């Protein structure tokens, strides 16, 4: 095994974990990370400008997060598909 490819995989896994943590934090604490700044900006500036801009930003953020999760989901199942299929089949027979 090449040490460079091992290092690249560790770096990719670390980056993936960091992004996953950000996506999870955003999903659970969206009121704090999104709602609070939007409310503060709306109080400080004209809400007629802030809210449409916030809608666009939130839509782009959600689409980006969903795309990332979808890609990771596909990669996870492509690597572990056979094992998952065996477990599902065993669960179907048991049920």
Rosetta constraint file for C-alpha pairs under 8 A:
AtomPair CA 1 CA 5 HARMONIC 7.66 0.50
AtomPair CA 1 CA 6 HARMONIC 7.48 0.50
AtomPair CA 2 CA 6 HARMONIC 6.42 0.50
AtomPair CA 3 CA 7 HARMONIC 6.09 0.50
AtomPair CA 4 CA 8 HARMONIC 6.12 0.50
AtomPair CA 5 CA 9 HARMONIC 6.14 0.50
AtomPair CA 6 CA 10 HARMONIC 6.27 0.50
AtomPair CA 7 CA 11 HARMONIC 6.12 0.50
AtomPair CA 8 CA 12 HARMONIC 5.99 0.50
AtomPair CA 9 CA 13 HARMONIC 5.96 0.50
AtomPair CA 10 CA 14 HARMONIC 6.05 0.50
AtomPair CA 11 CA 15 HARMONIC 6.09 0.50
AtomPair CA 12 CA 16 HARMONIC 5.95 0.50
AtomPair CA 13 CA 17 HARMONIC 6.00 0.50
AtomPair CA 14 CA 18 HARMONIC 6.14 0.50
AtomPair CA 15 CA 19 HARMONIC 6.16 0.50
AtomPair CA 16 CA 20 HARMONIC 5.96 0.50
AtomPair CA 17 CA 21 HARMONIC 6.09 0.50
AtomPair CA 18 CA 22 HARMONIC 6.34 0.50
AtomPair CA 19 CA 23 HARMONIC 6.15 0.50
AtomPair CA 20 CA 24 HARMONIC 6.05 0.50
AtomPair CA 21 CA 25 HARMONIC 6.00 0.50
AtomPair CA 22 CA 26 HARMONIC 6.03 0.50
AtomPair CA 23 CA 27 HARMONIC 6.14 0.50
AtomPair CA 23 CA 65 HARMONIC 6.20 0.50
AtomPair CA 24 CA 28 HARMONIC 6.25 0.50
AtomPair CA 25 CA 29 HARMONIC 5.69 0.50
AtomPair CA 25 CA 30 HARMONIC 7.58 0.50
AtomPair CA 26 CA 30 HARMONIC 4.99 0.50
AtomPair CA 26 CA 33 HARMONIC 6.69 0.50
AtomPair CA 29 CA 33 HARMONIC 6.29 0.50
AtomPair CA 30 CA 34 HARMONIC 5.29 0.50
AtomPair CA 30 CA 35 HARMONIC 6.63 0.50
AtomPair CA 31 CA 35 HARMONIC 4.42 0.50
AtomPair CA 31 CA 36 HARMONIC 6.29 0.50
AtomPair CA 32 CA 36 HARMONIC 5.26 0.50
AtomPair CA 32 CA 37 HARMONIC 7.68 0.50
AtomPair CA 33 CA 37 HARMONIC 6.91 0.50
AtomPair CA 34 CA 38 HARMONIC 6.26 0.50
AtomPair CA 34 CA 58 HARMONIC 7.82 0.50
AtomPair CA 35 CA 39 HARMONIC 6.08 0.50
AtomPair CA 36 CA 40 HARMONIC 6.16 0.50
AtomPair CA 37 CA 41 HARMONIC 6.05 0.50
AtomPair CA 38 CA 42 HARMONIC 6.00 0.50
AtomPair CA 38 CA 50 HARMONIC 7.25 0.50
AtomPair CA 38 CA 51 HARMONIC 7.47 0.50
AtomPair CA 38 CA 54 HARMONIC 6.75 0.50
AtomPair CA 39 CA 43 HARMONIC 6.16 0.50
AtomPair CA 40 CA 44 HARMONIC 6.20 0.50
AtomPair CA 41 CA 45 HARMONIC 5.77 0.50
AtomPair CA 41 CA 47 HARMONIC 7.77 0.50
AtomPair CA 41 CA 50 HARMONIC 6.63 0.50
AtomPair CA 42 CA 46 HARMONIC 6.04 0.50
AtomPair CA 42 CA 47 HARMONIC 4.59 0.50
AtomPair CA 42 CA 50 HARMONIC 5.69 0.50
AtomPair CA 42 CA 51 HARMONIC 7.24 0.50
AtomPair CA 43 CA 47 HARMONIC 7.20 0.50
AtomPair CA 45 CA 49 HARMONIC 7.77 0.50
AtomPair CA 45 CA 50 HARMONIC 7.08 0.50
AtomPair CA 46 CA 50 HARMONIC 6.36 0.50
AtomPair CA 47 CA 51 HARMONIC 5.75 0.50
AtomPair CA 48 CA 52 HARMONIC 7.04 0.50
AtomPair CA 49 CA 53 HARMONIC 6.44 0.50
AtomPair CA 50 CA 54 HARMONIC 5.96 0.50
AtomPair CA 51 CA 55 HARMONIC 6.08 0.50
AtomPair CA 52 CA 56 HARMONIC 6.43 0.50
AtomPair CA 53 CA 57 HARMONIC 6.28 0.50
AtomPair CA 54 CA 58 HARMONIC 5.94 0.50
AtomPair CA 55 CA 59 HARMONIC 6.07 0.50
AtomPair CA 56 CA 60 HARMONIC 6.26 0.50
AtomPair CA 57 CA 61 HARMONIC 6.11 0.50
AtomPair CA 58 CA 62 HARMONIC 6.03 0.50
AtomPair CA 59 CA 63 HARMONIC 6.10 0.50
AtomPair CA 60 CA 64 HARMONIC 6.06 0.50
AtomPair CA 61 CA 65 HARMONIC 6.16 0.50
AtomPair CA 62 CA 66 HARMONIC 6.02 0.50
AtomPair CA 63 CA 67 HARMONIC 6.02 0.50
AtomPair CA 64 CA 68 HARMONIC 6.20 0.50
AtomPair CA 65 CA 69 HARMONIC 6.22 0.50
AtomPair CA 66 CA 70 HARMONIC 6.02 0.50
AtomPair CA 67 CA 71 HARMONIC 6.14 0.50
AtomPair CA 68 CA 72 HARMONIC 6.21 0.50
AtomPair CA 69 CA 73 HARMONIC 5.97 0.50
AtomPair CA 70 CA 74 HARMONIC 6.26 0.50
AtomPair CA 71 CA 75 HARMONIC 6.25 0.50
AtomPair CA 72 CA 76 HARMONIC 6.00 0.50
AtomPair CA 73 CA 77 HARMONIC 6.25 0.50
AtomPair CA 74 CA 78 HARMONIC 6.03 0.50
AtomPair CA 75 CA 79 HARMONIC 6.31 0.50
AtomPair CA 76 CA 80 HARMONIC 6.18 0.50
AtomPair CA 76 CA 81 HARMONIC 7.84 0.50
AtomPair CA 77 CA 81 HARMONIC 4.77 0.50
AtomPair CA 77 CA 84 HARMONIC 7.87 0.50
AtomPair CA 80 CA 84 HARMONIC 6.23 0.50
AtomPair CA 81 CA 85 HARMONIC 6.03 0.50
AtomPair CA 82 CA 86 HARMONIC 6.22 0.50
AtomPair CA 83 CA 87 HARMONIC 6.36 0.50
AtomPair CA 84 CA 88 HARMONIC 6.12 0.50
AtomPair CA 85 CA 89 HARMONIC 6.11 0.50
AtomPair CA 86 CA 90 HARMONIC 6.16 0.50
AtomPair CA 87 CA 91 HARMONIC 6.15 0.50
AtomPair CA 88 CA 92 HARMONIC 6.16 0.50
AtomPair CA 89 CA 93 HARMONIC 6.28 0.50
AtomPair CA 90 CA 94 HARMONIC 6.19 0.50
AtomPair CA 91 CA 95 HARMONIC 6.06 0.50
